[in-house]
Amino acid sequence: MSPHKLEKSFWQMARRILIDFETTPEDADLNFRIWIFAEDLYRALRSNELASLTLDEVDRVSSQLIIPVRSKRRVRRAAAVIEQVLEEHFLTQVARLSVTDEAGHPVD
């Protein structure tokens, strides 16, 4: 990949959506539900190309899931998809969404 393409790719992924789950390693049922949620979220985000989530990230999900958003303009739409899938899996009470820049600083 050329340096120009790397630079363009870096600037395109200007935001990340963090999903923090209130769970513990001992809560096997909730952790399984979070994993199933992450699989469905992977499919939902992949189908509309709003954000990128890999199957490796899905397999490693625990108490936090970090989702790079392809552009700043897509953050609201990606968050709406995430919230919809959270509702479908009855996880809205144990999940908190936040948005950060690439450096991990919170943004509005």
C-alpha positions as CSV (number, residue, x, y, z in Angstrom):
1,M,0.0,0.0,0.0
2,S,1.4,3.4,-0.9
3,P,2.1,6.0,1.8
4,H,-0.6,8.2,0.2
5,K,-3.2,5.5,0.6
6,L,-2.1,4.9,4.2
7,E,-2.5,8.6,5.0
8,K,-5.9,8.8,3.4
9,S,-7.0,5.7,5.3
10,F,-5.8,7.2,8.6
11,W,-7.8,10.4,8.1
12,Q,-10.9,8.6,6.9
13,M,-11.2,6.7,10.2
14,A,-11.5,9.8,12.3
15,R,-13.8,8.5,15.0
16,R,-14.4,5.4,17.1
17,I,-17.5,4.3,18.9
18,L,-16.8,2.6,22.2
19,I,-19.4,0.2,23.7
20,D,-18.7,-0.4,27.4
21,F,-20.6,-3.3,28.9
22,E,-21.3,-3.7,32.6
23,T,-20.3,-7.3,33.0
24,T,-17.8,-9.6,34.7
25,P,-15.9,-12.6,33.5
26,E,-18.0,-14.8,35.8
27,D,-21.3,-13.7,34.2
28,A,-21.3,-16.4,31.4
29,D,-24.9,-15.8,30.3
30,L,-24.4,-12.1,29.7
31,N,-21.0,-12.6,28.1
32,F,-22.5,-15.1,25.7
33,R,-25.3,-12.6,24.9
34,I,-22.7,-9.9,24.3
35,W,-20.8,-12.2,21.9
36,I,-24.0,-13.0,19.9
37,F,-24.8,-9.2,19.8
38,A,-21.3,-8.5,18.4
39,E,-21.8,-11.1,15.7
40,D,-25.1,-9.5,14.6
41,L,-23.5,-6.1,14.8
42,Y,-20.7,-7.2,12.6
43,R,-23.2,-8.3,9.9
44,A,-25.3,-5.1,10.3
45,L,-22.2,-2.8,10.0
46,R,-20.8,-4.8,7.1
47,S,-24.0,-4.7,5.1
48,N,-24.2,-0.9,5.1
49,E,-20.5,-0.1,5.2
50,L,-20.8,2.5,8.0
51,A,-18.0,1.2,10.2
52,S,-15.5,-1.6,10.4
53,L,-15.6,-4.5,12.8
54,T,-13.6,-7.7,12.3
55,L,-14.5,-11.2,13.2
56,D,-11.4,-11.3,15.4
57,E,-12.7,-8.3,17.4
58,V,-16.1,-10.1,17.7
59,D,-14.4,-13.2,19.0
60,R,-12.4,-11.2,21.6
61,V,-15.3,-9.1,22.8
62,S,-15.6,-8.9,26.6
63,S,-16.5,-5.7,28.5
64,Q,-15.7,-3.3,25.7
65,L,-16.0,-3.2,21.9
66,I,-14.2,-0.5,19.9
67,I,-15.7,0.2,16.5
68,P,-13.7,2.4,14.0
69,V,-16.2,4.5,12.0
70,R,-15.2,5.1,8.4
71,S,-15.9,8.9,8.5
72,K,-17.1,11.5,10.9
73,R,-20.3,12.0,8.9
74,R,-21.3,8.4,9.6
75,V,-21.0,8.4,13.4
76,R,-24.7,9.1,14.0
77,R,-25.9,6.5,11.6
78,A,-23.5,3.9,12.9
79,A,-24.6,4.7,16.5
80,A,-28.2,4.3,15.5
81,V,-27.5,0.9,14.0
82,I,-25.6,-0.1,17.2
83,E,-28.5,1.1,19.4
84,Q,-31.0,-0.9,17.3
85,V,-29.0,-4.1,17.6
86,L,-28.5,-3.5,21.3
87,E,-32.3,-3.2,21.7
88,E,-32.8,-6.4,19.7
89,H,-30.6,-8.2,22.1
90,F,-32.0,-6.6,25.2
91,L,-28.6,-5.1,26.2
92,T,-29.4,-1.4,26.4
93,Q,-29.4,-1.5,30.2
94,V,-25.8,-2.9,30.4
95,A,-24.2,-1.0,27.5
96,R,-22.9,2.6,27.3
97,L,-21.9,4.2,24.0
98,S,-19.3,6.9,23.7
99,V,-17.4,8.5,20.8
100,T,-13.7,9.2,20.7
101,D,-11.2,10.5,18.2
102,E,-8.4,8.3,16.9
103,A,-6.2,9.2,19.9
104,G,-9.0,8.1,22.3
105,H,-10.1,11.5,23.4
106,P,-13.9,11.9,23.9
107,V,-15.8,14.0,21.4
108,D,-19.3,15.3,21.3
